Amino acid sequence: MGFRTGAYAKVWEVTPMSDTSTKVRMSVSRKNKQTGEYEQDFSGFVLAIGTASATKAARLKKGDKIKLGDVDVSTKYDKEKEVTYTNYKMFSFDIDGESSEPVEAPQPVVDDGEVDDSRLPF
């Protein structure tokens, strides 16, 4: 399966870096159909980017399983050092077993048109 949208990953380490980024060490495995064993398909550090993603990632614990949402991979070549850097980024994810639907506040019941003074701001 590898590092892609919709893949399930296991969290091994979480390091908050700032309000907008958190570094997460994770791995993705796939089941070998011939042996029935799980084989590691991806392992590395992924940067959770954006306030919402970084804050949510900072609450993760070792052993948590997540479903990757919007992800990106970029590379940068440094001519002076003759090294290529690969950066893995995660902009959204769902914690396995947690609903991704936003919880809405209950709406007041429509009544006969009388104004409820308790809800007025003045």
N, C-alpha and C positions, 0 to 999 in steps of 0.2 A: 504494500500500500504506500509506504514512504511518506514523506512530508508533503501533504496536500490538504486541500479543503475537504472536510468530512472524515479525515483519518482520526482514529482514536490514539491517544498518546498517554503514556504514564509519566508522571512528574517525579523527578529524583532530587531536585534542588531548586530553591527559589531565592533570588537575591534582588530585593528592591533597590533601584538605582536612583530614581527621582520620582516626582509626582506623575511623570508621563512615560516612564519606562521601568520595566522589571525584567530581569534576566531569569529565564527558566531553563533548567537542564531537563530534557525529556527524551523519551525513546518511543519509537513506533515499531511494532512487530507484526508479522504476518504468519499465518499458519501454513506450513508446508503440507500440501495435499498428499504427498507420498508417504511422509513419515508421521504426520499428525502432530509434529512438534512446532513450537513457535520459534521463528527466526527473526532476529533484529533486522529491521529494514532501514531505520534511521536512528541516529543518536547524536545529540548535539545541544548547543546552547541556542535558545530562541529568545529574541527580544520582544516582549509584549509592549506595543507602542500605543500611545493615546491614554488620556486620563482614565477612561472607563476600563480599558483592557489592563492597564498597569495596576490599577487599584484592585481589580478582581484577581489578577495573577498574584499579587502580594499576599492574598489570603490563602493561596494554595498551600498544601502540605505534601511532604514526601509520601508517595504512594497514591495520590489522587489521580483519577483518570479523567481526561478531558477530550472533548471532540473539537477539533480545529475548525475554525470558521474562516475568515478572510486571512490569508497568509501570502507571503511574498519571499522570494529569494533574489538576492542581488550579489554581483561580484564586482570587485574593484582591483585593478592591477596597479601595483606601485613599481614604476620603471626603475627608480633608484635602488630599491631593495630586490627587484626582480621576484616579487611575491604576489600571488593572487589571494585576496581576502574574500571569503564567502560569508554573507550575512543573511540569517534567517529571521524573518519578522512575522509577528502574529498581531493582527488588529482586532480579532474577536475570537471567542471560543465559548463553549458551554461545558460546565462541569457535569460529568456523567451522573445521571440521576436527578439533576436539577432542571426544572422547567425553564425554557428560554422565553416563554410568553410573559410579557410584563403584567404585573398585578395592578389592576385598576381599583381606585377607591370606589366604594358603592355610591351610586347616584341617589339623590333624594327622590322620594316618591312624589309624583305630580298630584297636587291636591286641588281644592276647590277655587284657588286663585287668591286666597287670603295671604298676606305677607307675614312671614314668620319673623318677628322682631329679633329673635336670638341669632339670626344669620346676617343681620345688617351690620355693616362696618362702623356705624356711628350710633 
